[in-house]
Amino acid sequence: GNGGRTPVIDRLRRLTGLAQSEVSRMPARTWAEERTLGRYSDHLFANVLYPIGGGEINERRIANAGALATALALSEKQFAGALASALALSEAEGAQFCALCVLDHPDLTPAEADALDVLRLALDHTVCPTGVLIEEGDPVHWTLEVAYVNDLIVLARDFNQQTADEPAPTAAVRAVLTATQRPLYITGIDEPPLARRVLLVHDTRRQFEEALFIAAYLAEQWRVELTVLSLSNGRNTSDVVDHV
């Protein structure tokens, strides 16, 4: 019932097992600290994860994948949606893209199998390496598990929406945001694939601000228009602002 395994995904699984067995022996470092040395010589995001909740596979997230496949062939790639953002980010960073599809039942239904075939067809039009990983269980749990071997998590605002009137960002998005140790990019249906103007709200109480690290990278490498708003009641506010 799992037609989504590829050699790339199998290697990710083995890497996860090895990394988790060694994690207790390694000194605790943040995601940004791990990448500081390679910041100017390499891309910041080598692996991008796009989770899809089981209920979304038959709905609008993949239902319009046929139109998406056509849009992907356009040179400008100006199409809306969280999937489009994840793919655009992956292409811009030269990253490996992984779509994580989490089901609440063991085997794919015919409709789900068809939808995933269309998704794979759409991914065939991309210039970045891609993979589709299929798991069964809780979407939040699997997102956090697979996030361990990825650098950026892209989530739709209505990820794993439980009811039609549940506000976005959903409880699932907030749970991932609270627990994940990786940068999280939350996007909506009608937002452009890549940000060009960025506002960083900088909490100066933190000793090592990962958001500041990423913002500097985006300004340097992506040439985004960056504005920083520093929030602090400390006596050293002016020194902190000068540093930023």
Secondary structure as GFF3:
##gff-version 3
##sequence-region A 1 244
A	DSSP	alpha_helix	7	22	.	.	.	ID=ss1
A	DSSP	three_ten_helix	23	25	.	.	.	ID=ss2
A	DSSP	alpha_helix	31	35	.	.	.	ID=ss3
A	DSSP	beta_strand	47	53	.	.	.	ID=ss4
A	DSSP	three_ten_helix	54	56	.	.	.	ID=ss5
A	DSSP	alpha_helix	60	63	.	.	.	ID=ss6
A	DSSP	alpha_helix	65	72	.	.	.	ID=ss7
A	DSSP	alpha_helix	82	93	.	.	.	ID=ss8
A	DSSP	beta_strand	96	103	.	.	.	ID=ss9
A	DSSP	alpha_helix	110	123	.	.	.	ID=ss10
A	DSSP	beta_strand	130	136	.	.	.	ID=ss11
A	DSSP	alpha_helix	139	147	.	.	.	ID=ss12
A	DSSP	beta_strand	152	156	.	.	.	ID=ss13
A	DSSP	alpha_helix	171	179	.	.	.	ID=ss14
A	DSSP	beta_strand	184	187	.	.	.	ID=ss15
A	DSSP	beta_strand	197	203	.	.	.	ID=ss16
A	DSSP	alpha_helix	210	217	.	.	.	ID=ss17
A	DSSP	pi_helix	218	222	.	.	.	ID=ss18
A	DSSP	beta_strand	225	231	.	.	.	ID=ss19
A	DSSP	alpha_helix	237	243	.	.	.	ID=ss20
###
